[in-house]
Amino acid sequence: MSLQRLCRYHRVFHDAAEVQLTVRGENAILSHRLSVPGGVPRPVSEYIVSAWLITSRQAAGVRWIPIEARFPHSAPENTSEHRRLFGCTLKFGNDRSELVFSHELLDMPFESADPQLQAILEAQVLAMFQKLPKGEAVTDSVRRLLAGELCNGEPSLEQIAPRLHMSARTLHRRLEEEGTSFRQVLAGVRREIAARHLSERRLAIGEIAFLLGFSEPSAFHRAFKRWTGHAPLAYRQMTPA
């Protein structure tokens, strides 16, 4: 429960980072992701993962050993201190800072747990948490960027990901977690913009195709008919002026 609270209320302390706890089979994975240009600095990544391990050991009074410690930066020349502290397999070049351990440790009790104090403190943190502004979903960020990039040609996942300070693989996963994909978001943005321009009647269909990043009007015609069941001209004629 303590790690679940860490993930739930982390934004109270740092709203730029994302902390997640997932259980896959017999393993639990506590992960940290911070979208910054150039990636998370090595000291930040190593501090986060080390702090998780040390504080949980101190709280439980057990020197437990993780299964794997993962870092986004490349491996340093000397990993002796990493091996001494973690005592497990080390992985570098990961897309997140992660600590992998047995899921059974999630039920490990804290030595000095105080349920009454915990309830008081959690109520205060919850009140602070509820006052925080809602973060923008990744899907919304991608939609916003796509709307401004379409006139330069069809944008790709690889072009948009760096604008959000993440790798293409991470962006793919984040969109998947929100129940969509880059292709679906792109199609949705194009469909909405196309429908608006066709309804406004100020632009020729060829101009709309160009603004949406299509290489030629025929490609736009096929896509629009796939989205709506109507050709662009027919849709325009059906729409009240």
Secondary structure per residue as TSV (DSSP state, phi and psi in degrees):
chain	resnum	aa	ss	phi	psi
A	1	M	-	360.0	-34.2
A	2	S	H	-63.1	-41.3
A	3	L	H	-71.3	-31.4
A	4	Q	H	-66.3	-37.6
A	5	R	H	-67.5	-37.3
A	6	L	H	-57.3	-45.8
A	7	C	H	-68.4	-39.6
A	8	R	H	-67.4	-40.5
A	9	Y	H	-108.8	12.1
A	10	H	G	-60.3	-31.6
A	11	R	G	-63.4	-18.9
A	12	V	G	-63.3	-33.6
A	13	F	T	-96.0	-32.6
A	14	H	-	-156.6	106.7
A	15	D	S	-90.3	2.6
A	16	A	S	-92.9	-18.0
A	17	A	E	-101.6	159.6
A	18	E	E	-122.2	125.8
A	19	V	E	-119.6	128.5
A	20	Q	E	-133.0	148.8
A	21	L	E	-123.4	120.7
A	22	T	E	-127.1	150.1
A	23	V	E	-116.8	122.4
A	24	R	E	-124.9	104.6
A	25	G	T	64.9	-123.3
A	26	E	T	-92.2	-0.3
A	27	N	E	-107.1	144.8
A	28	A	E	-111.0	142.5
A	29	I	E	-127.9	117.8
A	30	L	E	-101.0	121.6
A	31	S	E	-128.4	152.6
A	32	H	E	-132.4	131.8
A	33	R	E	-134.0	132.6
A	34	L	E	-131.9	116.0
A	35	S	-	-84.0	99.9
A	36	V	-	-134.9	149.0
A	37	P	T	-55.9	131.3
A	38	G	T	85.2	-1.9
A	39	G	-	87.4	169.7
A	40	V	-	-69.0	129.1
A	41	P	-	-60.4	146.0
A	42	R	H	-54.1	-46.6
A	43	P	H	-59.4	-36.4
A	44	V	H	-66.7	-48.4
A	45	S	H	-60.0	-48.1
A	46	E	H	-68.5	-34.1
A	47	Y	H	-65.9	-45.0
A	48	I	H	-59.4	-52.7
A	49	V	H	-67.0	-39.8
A	50	S	H	-65.4	-40.1
A	51	A	H	-64.4	-40.8
A	52	W	H	-57.5	-46.6
A	53	L	H	-66.5	-49.9
A	54	I	H	-66.0	-46.8
A	55	T	H	-66.8	-36.7
A	56	S	H	-70.1	-35.4
A	57	R	H	-63.4	-44.7
A	58	Q	H	-65.0	-42.1
A	59	A	H	-67.4	-37.0
A	60	A	H	-89.5	-17.3
A	61	G	T	70.6	23.8
A	62	V	-	-131.0	129.4
A	63	R	-	-87.5	73.8
A	64	W	-	-77.7	154.6
A	65	I	-	-112.9	125.6
A	66	P	-	-70.1	169.3
A	67	I	S	-85.9	-39.7
A	68	E	E	-157.4	143.0
A	69	A	E	-116.9	130.0
A	70	R	E	-123.2	141.5
A	71	F	E	-134.8	145.5
A	72	P	S	-77.4	-19.8
A	73	H	S	-85.3	168.4
A	74	S	-	-73.7	160.5
A	75	A	-	-67.9	131.6
A	76	P	-	-71.8	165.3
A	77	E	S	-63.5	-37.6
A	78	N	-	-117.9	116.8
A	79	T	-	-112.4	18.8
A	80	S	H	-61.0	-39.7
A	81	E	H	-70.4	-34.2
A	82	H	H	-62.6	-45.9
A	83	R	H	-66.0	-37.0
A	84	R	H	-64.8	-44.7
A	85	L	H	-74.3	-50.6
A	86	F	H	-84.8	-37.9
A	87	G	-	64.7	28.6
A	88	C	S	-143.7	-177.2
A	89	T	E	-64.9	135.9
A	90	L	E	-109.1	137.6
A	91	K	E	-129.6	128.2
A	92	F	E	-115.6	158.8
A	93	G	S	79.2	19.1
A	94	N	-	-77.5	162.9
A	95	D	S	-84.3	-8.1
A	96	R	S	-142.8	163.8
A	97	S	E	-86.2	123.8
A	98	E	E	-141.5	147.9
A	99	L	E	-122.4	120.4
A	100	V	E	-107.1	131.3
A	101	F	E	-151.3	170.8
A	102	S	E	-66.0	135.9
A	103	H	G	-63.4	-20.8
A	104	E	G	-64.1	-25.2
A	105	L	G	-69.5	-15.9
A	106	L	G	-64.2	-23.2
A	107	D	G	-95.9	7.4
A	108	M	-	-69.2	123.8
A	109	P	-	-76.5	153.1
A	110	F	-	-87.1	140.6
A	111	E	T	-61.9	-44.1
A	112	S	T	-106.6	32.1
A	113	A	-	-61.2	136.8
A	114	D	-	-131.0	94.9
A	115	P	H	-56.3	-37.6
A	116	Q	H	-68.1	-45.3
A	117	L	H	-65.0	-39.3
A	118	Q	H	-60.6	-41.7
A	119	A	H	-65.0	-39.3
A	120	I	H	-65.9	-48.2
A	121	L	H	-65.8	-40.2
A	122	E	H	-66.0	-35.7
A	123	A	H	-62.6	-38.9
A	124	Q	H	-68.8	-43.5
A	125	V	H	-65.1	-40.1
A	126	L	H	-61.7	-40.3
A	127	A	H	-62.5	-40.1
A	128	M	H	-67.4	-41.6
A	129	F	H	-62.6	-40.5
A	130	Q	H	-69.3	-17.5
A	131	K	T	-87.5	-9.7
A	132	L	S	-72.5	145.6
A	133	P	-	-69.2	147.9
A	134	K	-	-69.9	134.5
A	135	G	-	-74.5	153.2
A	136	E	-	-75.7	130.8
A	137	A	-	-66.3	151.7
A	138	V	H	-60.6	-39.2
A	139	T	H	-57.6	-43.2
A	140	D	H	-64.9	-39.0
A	141	S	H	-63.6	-42.8
A	142	V	H	-64.7	-43.4
A	143	R	H	-59.0	-43.7
A	144	R	H	-62.2	-43.2
A	145	L	H	-69.3	-40.5
A	146	L	H	-62.4	-40.1
A	147	A	H	-59.2	-30.2
A	148	G	H	-92.1	-10.0
A	149	E	H	-106.0	-13.0
A	150	L	G	-60.6	-36.1
A	151	C	G	-67.6	-10.5
A	152	N	G	-95.7	11.7
A	153	G	S	109.0	173.2
A	154	E	-	-70.3	116.8
A	155	P	-	-73.8	151.6
A	156	S	-	-111.9	164.4
A	157	L	H	-57.6	-40.1
A	158	E	H	-67.5	-26.5
A	159	Q	H	-79.6	-37.5
A	160	I	H	-79.8	-35.8
A	161	A	G	-54.1	-47.0
A	162	P	G	-62.8	-27.5
A	163	R	G	-66.1	-23.6
A	164	L	G	-101.7	9.5
A	165	H	T	59.9	44.4
A	166	M	S	-146.9	163.4
A	167	S	-	-77.7	162.8
A	168	A	H	-61.1	-39.0
A	169	R	H	-64.9	-40.1
A	170	T	H	-67.1	-42.6
A	171	L	H	-62.2	-41.0
A	172	H	H	-58.6	-44.7
A	173	R	H	-67.7	-41.8
A	174	R	H	-63.2	-41.3
A	175	L	H	-65.7	-38.5
A	176	E	H	-62.5	-39.8
A	177	E	H	-63.8	-28.0
A	178	E	T	-92.8	10.1
A	179	G	T	80.3	25.7
A	180	T	-	-145.9	-170.0
A	181	S	-	-144.9	165.7
A	182	F	H	-61.3	-41.8
A	183	R	H	-62.6	-40.7
A	184	Q	H	-67.8	-40.7
A	185	V	H	-65.2	-43.2
A	186	L	H	-60.5	-45.5
A	187	A	H	-63.5	-39.8
A	188	G	H	-64.4	-42.2
A	189	V	H	-65.0	-45.6
A	190	R	H	-61.6	-43.2
A	191	R	H	-61.7	-45.2
A	192	E	H	-64.9	-44.3
A	193	I	H	-67.2	-41.0
A	194	A	H	-62.1	-45.6
A	195	A	H	-61.6	-39.0
A	196	R	H	-65.8	-46.5
A	197	H	H	-65.7	-38.4
A	198	L	H	-65.9	-37.6
A	199	S	H	-70.2	-36.3
A	200	E	H	-73.7	-25.2
A	201	R	-	65.6	15.7
A	202	R	-	-85.9	-23.2
A	203	L	S	-114.3	145.7
A	204	A	-	-70.3	157.0
A	205	I	H	-61.5	-36.4
A	206	G	H	-63.7	-36.8
A	207	E	H	-67.8	-38.1
A	208	I	H	-64.2	-42.2
A	209	A	H	-59.1	-41.8
A	210	F	H	-65.3	-44.2
A	211	L	H	-65.5	-24.0
A	212	L	T	-91.1	2.8
A	213	G	T	85.2	12.2
A	214	F	-	-80.1	143.4
A	215	S	S	-71.4	-25.9
A	216	E	S	-156.1	154.7
A	217	P	H	-58.1	-33.9
A	218	S	H	-62.8	-34.6
A	219	A	H	-67.0	-37.5
A	220	F	H	-65.4	-43.5
A	221	H	H	-56.6	-47.5
A	222	R	H	-64.6	-43.3
A	223	A	H	-65.6	-44.1
A	224	F	H	-65.6	-38.4
A	225	K	H	-67.5	-33.5
A	226	R	H	-67.7	-37.2
A	227	W	H	-72.6	-42.5
A	228	T	H	-115.2	-16.0
A	229	G	S	85.9	1.1
A	230	H	S	-129.8	148.7
A	231	A	-	-72.2	154.7
A	232	P	H	-54.0	-44.3
A	233	L	H	-64.8	-42.4
A	234	A	H	-63.9	-39.4
A	235	Y	H	-63.4	-42.8
A	236	R	H	-61.6	-40.6
A	237	Q	H	-69.9	-28.0
A	238	M	H	-79.1	-20.1
A	239	T	S	-87.9	130.6
A	240	P	-	-60.3	139.8
A	241	A	-	-72.1	360.0
